[in-house]
Amino acid sequence: MYLNYFGLHTEPFSIAPDPQFLYLSERHQEALAHLSYGLQGSGGFILLTGEVGTGKTTVSRALLEQLPDHTRTAFILNPMLNADELLATLCDEFGIRYNRRQATVKQLTDKLSQFLLTAHAQGEQCVVLIDEAQHLQPQVLEQLRLLTNLETNQYKLLRVILIGQPELQDLLRRRELRQLAQRITARYHLLPLQLADTERYINYRLQVAGAQRGLFDAAAVRALHVASEGIPRRLNLLCDRALLAAYNDQQPIVTVRQVKQAVIELDGGQQQSGRSRNHGLMLGMLALVVALLVAAGQWWFSGPRSALTVNTDTTAANSVQHPLEALAALWRLPSPPTNQPFCDWVEQFELLCVSGRARLDQIVQPNRPVLLQLANDNLQLITQVNTVPETNWTGEFTTLIPQPPGYSNADADQSGSVYQQWLAAQLRQQGITTTLSLAEQLRQLQQQAKLRVSGQLDGLTLAWLTSTEEHGGPRLTPITRVGEN
């Protein structure tokens, strides 16, 4: 309806999976890198989780497009299968012929095993992708694990990619599935878009649809980001309705007014409950939150020293953020819980806490926001370079870094594992002499990066290595002096 009015040749925000509108945000690219590493490793399972609409299917399709031509793939889009049906479906997907009326579990398993051995002998890789995997029954997952037992001395003959909602992680923590969980060589939890990615996402889709100018003002983009919570699918729906509202108002550009109208229309009569009940407050607070995160620079608020947990003092609830909440917000995480140690909580988002004691010039080398531990049990959050710490700083620090591929896997310390491959690749990229022992390589790197020279892969060295990759996440911002543009 609004295409001609805005000069578009196709709908820019359709939720149909059109390849020409494929946009990979920083988070999607990071997820893709983790999964690609997993396929190169020696394990059998790769895990991708995320809330509804965050773009898991987008990542999986991008991954499949990167697979070499000699890859055989099987797609299971209906996970509501029992173990017998799973075997039959895999045979169907791989084109394996069998007697449908008389097939037994043993016959199907034997045919699959023979197919995998033949494919390997011909230089082919076999991959199974299962969507909505949180609905799989434990016995079906166990059947998949048994299929991945078929292997050579170096490689699994079958790789399984599990894609699902966060409940899938809970399912894999069950005791009867612990053997399968140990075989996951790469895992990634896909978080919503950050504000900058939301803006790029909107502009990219508009350009593909033929737009010759921006159709959303800056305030509308911020309002859309808050209202959608960074969920691409919801963002599409809101953008589409906002454009329609602007067309009905005969406005040349979408403003916050049309975004608010889109929110009301999308949520219907439920705008006073659930997600929508908070939209008015969230929209009003957005500018304040952004200003605090960008301009604050230093934070001095109370926080327990040992456990790094959030202190929910209600007397300060309406004034400032706790440093841990501020750090979580910088990483676009939800507010941390009060009943769980902060460093344990962030692991579900594929992040690691790096803590220790060092000089400030070494601590800031990875270029990440960092919490400094003060002697009075307070915390100071450093978000800008050249920031002077409080005089009662103890020398202790905590920072967050993206979890390297394969870092948490059971075989992480084994030669040739996904994590060891990643580590070797990072050292090569820094020009480190690969003929040296690992300890000598690390010493060379630490001298080069102006870190404490220990010859060991300590937390700051790992943090520095992760900072050299184009991962998402916050960086230290330079201090703008008077007179600078």
C-alpha positions as CSV (number, residue, x, y, z in Angstrom):
1,M,0.0,0.0,0.0
2,Y,2.8,2.4,0.9
3,L,5.4,1.2,-1.7
4,N,4.8,3.9,-4.4
5,Y,4.4,6.6,-1.7
6,F,8.0,5.9,-0.4
7,G,9.5,5.0,-3.7
8,L,9.9,1.3,-2.9
9,H,9.7,-1.6,-5.3
10,T,9.1,-4.4,-2.7
11,E,8.2,-4.7,0.9
12,P,11.3,-4.0,3.0
13,F,10.2,-5.6,6.2
14,S,8.4,-8.8,5.2
15,I,9.1,-11.6,7.6
16,A,9.4,-14.1,4.8
17,P,13.0,-15.5,4.6
18,D,14.0,-13.7,1.4
19,P,17.8,-14.3,0.7
20,Q,18.2,-10.8,-0.8
21,F,17.4,-9.2,2.5
22,L,19.9,-11.3,4.5
23,Y,21.7,-9.1,7.0
24,L,24.3,-10.4,9.4
25,S,24.7,-8.2,12.4
26,E,27.9,-8.3,14.6
27,R,26.2,-10.9,16.8
28,H,25.1,-13.0,13.8
29,Q,28.6,-12.9,12.4
30,E,30.0,-13.9,15.8
31,A,27.6,-16.8,16.0
32,L,28.5,-17.8,12.5
33,A,32.2,-17.8,13.3
34,H,31.6,-20.0,16.4
35,L,29.6,-22.6,14.4
36,S,32.1,-22.6,11.6
37,Y,34.9,-23.4,14.1
38,G,32.7,-26.2,15.4
39,L,32.3,-27.9,12.1
40,Q,36.1,-27.9,11.7
41,G,36.6,-29.6,15.0
42,S,36.5,-33.2,16.0
43,G,33.2,-33.3,17.9
44,G,29.8,-34.3,16.8
45,F,27.4,-31.6,18.0
46,I,27.0,-27.9,17.4
47,L,24.5,-25.8,19.4
48,L,22.8,-22.6,18.5
49,T,20.2,-21.1,20.8
50,G,18.3,-17.8,21.1
51,E,14.9,-16.4,21.8
52,V,12.1,-16.5,19.2
53,G,12.8,-14.1,16.3
54,T,16.5,-13.4,17.1
55,G,17.7,-14.8,13.7
56,K,18.7,-18.4,14.4
57,T,17.4,-19.5,11.0
58,T,19.4,-16.6,9.4
59,V,22.6,-17.8,10.9
60,S,22.0,-21.5,10.1
61,R,21.3,-20.6,6.4
62,A,24.4,-18.5,6.2
63,L,26.4,-21.4,7.7
64,L,25.0,-23.9,5.2
65,E,25.9,-21.6,2.4
66,Q,29.5,-21.6,3.5
67,L,29.7,-25.4,3.5
68,P,31.9,-26.9,0.8
69,D,30.3,-28.5,-2.2
70,H,31.2,-32.0,-1.0
71,T,28.9,-31.7,2.0
72,R,25.7,-33.8,2.3
73,T,23.0,-32.2,4.4
74,A,19.8,-33.5,6.0
75,F,17.2,-31.1,7.4
76,I,14.8,-32.1,10.2
77,L,12.2,-29.3,10.5
78,N,9.7,-31.3,12.6
79,P,11.4,-32.5,15.8
80,M,8.3,-34.2,17.1
81,L,9.7,-37.6,16.2
82,N,10.4,-40.8,18.1
83,A,13.8,-42.5,17.7
84,D,12.5,-44.9,15.0
85,E,11.0,-42.0,13.0
86,L,14.2,-40.1,13.3
87,L,16.2,-42.9,11.7
88,A,13.7,-43.2,8.9
89,T,13.7,-39.4,8.3
90,L,17.5,-39.3,8.1
91,C,17.5,-42.1,5.5
92,D,14.9,-40.1,3.5
93,E,16.9,-36.9,3.7
94,F,20.1,-38.6,2.6
95,G,18.3,-40.5,-0.1
96,I,19.0,-43.9,1.4
97,R,16.7,-46.6,0.0
98,Y,15.1,-49.0,2.5
99,N,12.1,-51.3,2.8
100,R,9.5,-49.0,4.4
101,R,7.2,-51.8,5.5
102,Q,9.8,-54.1,7.0
103,A,12.5,-51.7,8.2
104,T,13.8,-52.2,11.7
105,V,15.9,-50.0,13.9
106,K,18.9,-52.2,13.2
107,Q,18.4,-52.2,9.5
108,L,18.0,-48.4,9.4
109,T,21.1,-47.9,11.6
110,D,23.1,-50.3,9.5
111,K,22.1,-48.4,6.3
112,L,23.0,-45.1,7.8
113,S,26.3,-46.4,9.0
114,Q,27.2,-47.8,5.6
115,F,26.1,-44.5,3.9
116,L,28.4,-42.5,6.2
117,L,31.4,-44.7,5.7
118,T,30.9,-44.5,1.9
119,A,30.5,-40.8,2.0
120,H,33.7,-40.4,4.0
121,A,35.6,-42.7,1.6
122,Q,34.5,-40.3,-1.2
123,G,35.6,-37.3,0.7
124,E,32.2,-36.1,1.6
125,Q,31.0,-34.6,4.9
126,C,27.6,-35.4,6.3
127,V,25.7,-32.8,8.4
128,V,22.3,-33.0,10.1
129,L,20.5,-29.7,10.9
130,I,17.6,-29.9,13.4
131,D,15.4,-26.8,13.9
132,E,13.3,-26.3,17.0
133,A,15.4,-28.9,18.8
134,Q,14.1,-27.9,22.2
135,H,11.2,-30.2,21.4
136,L,13.3,-33.3,20.9
137,Q,12.8,-36.2,23.3
138,P,15.8,-37.3,25.3
139,Q,15.7,-40.7,23.8
140,V,15.9,-39.1,20.3
141,L,18.9,-37.1,21.3
142,E,20.5,-40.2,22.6
143,Q,19.9,-42.0,19.3
144,L,21.6,-39.0,17.6
145,R,24.6,-39.4,20.0
146,L,24.9,-43.1,19.1
147,L,24.9,-42.2,15.4
148,T,27.9,-39.9,16.0
149,N,29.9,-42.7,17.5
150,L,30.9,-43.6,14.0
151,E,34.2,-41.9,13.5
152,T,37.8,-42.2,12.2
153,N,40.9,-41.5,14.2
154,Q,40.4,-37.8,13.6
155,Y,36.9,-37.0,12.5
156,K,33.2,-37.8,13.3
157,L,31.5,-39.1,10.2
158,L,28.3,-37.2,11.1
159,R,27.9,-33.7,12.5
160,V,24.7,-32.6,14.1
161,I,23.6,-28.9,14.4
162,L,21.0,-28.3,17.0
163,I,19.0,-25.1,16.8
164,G,16.5,-24.1,19.4
165,Q,15.1,-21.8,22.0
166,P,16.9,-21.3,25.4
167,E,15.0,-24.3,26.8
168,L,17.3,-26.5,24.7
169,Q,20.1,-25.6,27.0
170,D,18.1,-26.8,30.0
171,L,17.2,-30.0,28.2
172,L,20.9,-30.8,27.5
173,R,21.7,-30.3,31.2
174,R,19.8,-33.4,32.1
175,R,21.9,-36.1,33.6
176,E,20.9,-38.8,31.0
177,L,22.2,-36.5,28.3
178,R,25.6,-35.6,29.9
179,Q,27.5,-37.7,27.3
180,L,25.9,-35.8,24.5
181,A,26.6,-32.4,26.2
182,Q,30.3,-33.3,26.4
183,R,30.4,-33.7,22.6
184,I,29.2,-30.2,21.8
185,T,32.3,-28.6,20.2
186,A,30.7,-25.2,19.6
187,R,27.8,-23.4,21.2
188,Y,26.4,-19.9,20.8
189,H,23.5,-18.1,22.4
190,L,22.2,-15.4,20.0
191,L,21.3,-12.2,21.8
192,P,19.1,-9.4,20.3
193,L,20.5,-6.7,18.1
194,Q,22.3,-3.7,19.6
195,L,21.2,-0.2,18.8
196,A,23.8,0.4,16.1
197,D,22.9,-2.9,14.5
198,T,19.2,-2.0,14.6
199,E,19.9,1.2,12.6
200,R,22.1,-0.7,10.1
201,Y,19.5,-3.4,9.8
202,I,16.7,-0.9,9.0
203,N,18.7,1.0,6.5
204,Y,20.0,-2.1,4.7
205,R,16.5,-3.5,4.2
206,L,15.3,-0.1,2.9
207,Q,18.1,0.1,0.4
208,V,17.5,-3.4,-0.9
209,A,13.8,-2.4,-1.3
210,G,14.8,0.6,-3.4
211,A,14.7,3.5,-0.9
212,Q,16.7,6.5,-2.1
213,R,16.7,8.2,1.3
214,G,16.2,7.4,5.0
215,L,12.6,6.8,6.0
216,F,13.0,6.8,9.8
217,D,14.4,9.7,11.8
218,A,17.0,9.0,14.6
219,A,14.5,9.2,17.4
220,A,12.2,6.7,15.6
221,V,15.0,4.2,15.2
222,R,15.8,4.4,18.9
223,A,12.1,4.0,19.8
224,L,11.9,1.0,17.4
225,H,15.0,-0.6,19.0
226,V,13.5,-0.3,22.5
227,A,10.0,-1.4,21.4
228,S,11.3,-4.4,19.5
229,E,13.9,-5.2,22.3
230,G,16.3,-5.8,19.4
231,I,14.4,-8.9,18.1
232,P,14.6,-8.8,14.3
233,R,11.3,-10.4,13.7
234,R,9.4,-8.0,15.9
235,L,11.4,-5.1,14.4
236,N,10.2,-6.1,11.0
237,L,6.6,-6.1,12.1
238,L,6.9,-2.7,13.8
239,C,8.8,-1.1,10.9
240,D,6.1,-2.3,8.5
241,R,3.3,-0.9,10.6
242,A,5.2,2.4,11.3
243,L,5.6,2.9,7.5
244,L,1.9,2.3,7.0
245,A,1.1,4.8,9.8
246,A,3.3,7.4,8.2
247,Y,1.6,6.8,4.8
248,N,-1.8,7.2,6.4
249,D,-0.6,10.4,8.0
250,Q,0.9,11.5,4.7
251,Q,4.2,12.1,6.4
252,P,7.5,11.8,4.4
253,I,9.4,10.2,7.3
254,V,8.6,8.0,10.2
255,T,8.7,9.6,13.6
256,V,8.2,8.4,17.2
257,R,4.5,9.1,16.9
258,Q,4.1,6.5,14.2
259,V,6.3,4.0,16.1
260,K,4.1,4.4,19.2
261,Q,1.0,3.8,17.0
262,A,2.7,0.7,15.5
263,V,3.3,-0.7,19.0
264,I,-0.3,-0.2,19.9
265,E,-1.6,-1.9,16.7
266,L,0.8,-4.8,17.0
267,D,0.1,-5.5,20.6
268,G,-3.6,-5.0,20.2
269,G,-5.6,-4.8,23.4
270,Q,-2.7,-6.1,25.5
271,Q,-0.7,-2.9,25.3
272,Q,-1.3,-2.4,29.1
273,S,0.2,-5.7,30.1
274,G,3.4,-7.7,29.6
275,R,6.0,-6.3,27.2
276,S,3.9,-3.3,26.0
277,R,3.0,-2.1,29.5
278,N,6.6,-0.9,29.8
279,H,7.0,0.7,26.4
280,G,6.1,4.2,27.4
281,L,8.5,4.2,30.3
282,M,11.2,2.5,28.2
283,L,10.8,5.1,25.4
284,G,11.1,7.9,27.9
285,M,14.1,6.5,29.6
286,L,16.1,5.6,26.4
287,A,17.8,9.0,26.0
288,L,18.8,9.0,29.7
289,V,20.2,5.4,29.6
290,V,22.2,6.1,26.4
291,A,23.6,9.3,27.9
292,L,24.6,7.5,31.1
293,L,26.4,4.7,29.3
294,V,28.2,6.9,26.8
295,A,29.1,9.9,28.9
296,A,29.5,8.6,32.5
297,G,33.0,7.3,32.1
298,Q,33.4,6.4,35.8
299,W,31.1,4.7,38.2
300,W,31.5,4.6,42.0
301,F,28.7,2.6,43.6
302,S,28.5,0.0,46.3
303,G,28.9,-3.7,45.4
304,P,30.0,-6.8,47.3
305,R,33.7,-7.6,46.8
306,S,33.9,-11.3,46.8
307,A,30.8,-12.6,45.0
308,L,30.3,-9.8,42.5
309,T,26.5,-9.7,43.0
310,V,24.0,-6.9,42.6
311,N,23.1,-4.9,45.6
312,T,19.4,-4.0,45.3
313,D,19.3,-1.1,47.7
314,T,15.9,0.4,47.0
315,T,17.0,3.9,48.3
316,A,19.2,4.2,45.3
317,A,17.0,2.4,42.8
318,N,15.8,5.6,41.1
319,S,19.1,7.4,41.0
320,V,22.0,5.4,39.6
321,Q,22.9,2.0,38.2
322,H,24.9,-0.5,40.1
323,P,28.3,-1.0,38.4
324,L,27.4,-4.6,37.5
325,E,24.1,-3.5,36.0
326,A,26.0,-0.8,34.0
327,L,28.5,-3.3,32.7
328,A,25.8,-5.8,31.7
329,A,24.0,-3.0,29.9
330,L,27.2,-2.2,27.9
331,W,27.2,-5.8,26.7
332,R,23.4,-5.5,25.9
333,L,22.6,-8.1,28.6
334,P,19.4,-8.1,30.8
335,S,19.7,-6.8,34.3
336,P,21.7,-9.4,36.3
337,P,20.0,-11.4,39.0
338,T,20.5,-10.7,42.7
339,N,20.7,-14.4,43.8
340,Q,23.5,-15.6,41.5
341,P,27.2,-14.6,41.2
342,F,27.7,-12.3,38.3
343,C,30.5,-14.3,36.7
344,D,28.4,-17.5,36.8
345,W,25.4,-15.7,35.3
346,V,27.2,-14.3,32.2
347,E,28.4,-17.7,31.1
348,Q,24.9,-18.4,29.6
349,F,25.6,-15.5,27.2
350,E,28.9,-17.0,25.9
351,L,30.9,-14.5,28.0
352,L,33.7,-15.1,30.4
353,C,34.8,-13.2,33.5
354,V,38.5,-12.4,33.6
355,S,39.7,-11.4,37.0
356,G,43.1,-10.8,38.7
357,R,45.5,-8.2,39.9
358,A,47.6,-6.1,37.5
359,R,48.7,-2.6,36.6
360,L,46.1,-0.4,35.0
361,D,48.1,0.1,31.8
362,Q,48.0,-3.7,31.4
363,I,44.4,-4.1,32.3
364,V,43.2,-1.7,29.6
365,Q,45.2,-3.3,26.8
366,P,42.3,-5.6,25.7
367,N,40.3,-2.3,25.3
368,R,37.3,-3.6,27.2
369,P,35.3,-1.9,30.0
370,V,36.6,-3.1,33.3
371,L,35.5,-3.1,36.9
372,L,38.1,-2.0,39.5
373,Q,37.9,-3.3,43.1
374,L,38.2,-0.6,45.7
375,A,39.4,-1.1,49.2
376,N,36.0,-0.1,50.7
377,D,34.2,-2.9,48.8
378,N,33.0,-0.5,46.2
379,L,33.5,-1.0,42.4
380,Q,34.6,1.5,39.8
381,L,33.6,0.9,36.2
382,I,36.1,2.1,33.7
383,T,34.6,2.9,30.2
384,Q,37.0,5.5,28.8
385,V,40.7,5.3,28.1
386,N,43.2,7.3,30.3
387,T,40.7,7.2,33.2
388,V,42.4,7.6,36.6
389,P,41.4,5.0,39.2
390,E,40.3,5.9,42.7
391,T,43.1,6.2,45.1
392,N,41.9,3.3,47.2
393,W,42.0,0.9,44.2
394,T,43.3,-2.5,45.4
395,G,44.8,-3.5,42.0
396,E,42.2,-6.1,41.5
397,F,39.9,-6.1,38.4
398,T,37.2,-8.0,36.5
399,T,36.3,-7.6,32.9
400,L,34.2,-9.5,30.4
401,I,35.3,-11.1,27.2
402,P,33.6,-13.2,24.4
403,Q,34.1,-16.9,25.1
404,P,36.5,-18.3,22.5
405,P,35.2,-21.1,20.3
406,G,35.4,-24.4,22.0
407,Y,36.7,-22.9,25.3
408,S,34.2,-24.7,27.5
409,N,34.3,-28.0,25.7
410,A,35.6,-31.1,27.4
411,D,38.4,-31.5,24.9
412,A,39.5,-27.9,25.0
413,D,43.0,-28.8,26.3
414,Q,43.5,-31.5,23.7
415,S,45.7,-31.0,20.7
416,G,43.6,-30.3,17.6
417,S,40.5,-29.3,19.5
418,V,38.4,-26.3,18.3
419,Y,39.8,-24.1,21.0
420,Q,43.4,-25.1,20.3
421,Q,42.8,-24.4,16.6
422,W,41.5,-21.0,17.4
423,L,44.4,-20.2,19.7
424,A,47.0,-21.2,17.1
425,A,45.2,-19.1,14.5
426,Q,45.2,-16.0,16.7
427,L,48.9,-16.4,17.4
428,R,49.7,-16.8,13.7
429,Q,47.7,-13.6,12.9
430,Q,49.9,-11.7,15.3
431,G,53.0,-12.8,13.5
432,I,54.2,-15.0,16.4
433,T,56.9,-17.5,15.4
434,T,55.0,-20.8,15.3
435,T,58.1,-23.0,15.5
436,L,58.6,-21.9,19.2
437,S,57.1,-23.7,22.1
438,L,53.7,-22.4,23.3
439,A,55.3,-20.8,26.3
440,E,57.8,-18.9,24.1
441,Q,55.0,-17.9,21.7
442,L,53.1,-16.4,24.6
443,R,56.1,-14.6,25.9
444,Q,56.6,-13.1,22.5
445,L,53.0,-12.0,22.3
446,Q,53.0,-10.6,25.8
447,Q,56.0,-8.5,25.0
448,Q,54.4,-7.3,21.8
449,A,51.1,-6.4,23.5
450,K,52.7,-4.8,26.6
451,L,51.3,-7.3,29.0
452,R,52.9,-9.0,31.9
453,V,55.4,-11.5,30.5
454,S,54.7,-14.9,32.1
455,G,54.8,-17.3,29.2
456,Q,51.3,-18.5,30.4
457,L,47.9,-18.0,28.9
458,D,46.6,-15.8,31.7
459,G,43.3,-14.0,31.7
460,L,44.6,-10.7,30.3
461,T,46.4,-12.5,27.5
462,L,43.3,-14.4,26.6
463,A,41.3,-11.1,26.8
464,W,43.8,-9.4,24.5
465,L,43.6,-12.2,21.9
466,T,39.8,-12.0,21.8
467,S,39.9,-8.3,21.4
468,T,41.8,-8.6,18.1
469,E,38.8,-10.3,16.5
470,E,35.9,-8.4,15.2
471,H,33.6,-9.6,18.0
472,G,30.7,-7.5,19.1
473,G,30.6,-6.0,22.5
474,P,31.7,-2.7,24.0
475,R,35.2,-1.1,23.8
476,L,36.8,1.7,25.8
477,T,35.9,5.0,24.4
478,P,38.5,7.9,23.9
479,I,38.1,11.0,26.1
480,T,37.0,14.0,23.9
481,R,38.9,17.1,25.0
482,V,37.6,20.6,24.7
483,G,38.2,21.9,21.1
484,E,38.2,18.4,19.5
485,N,35.5,17.5,17.0
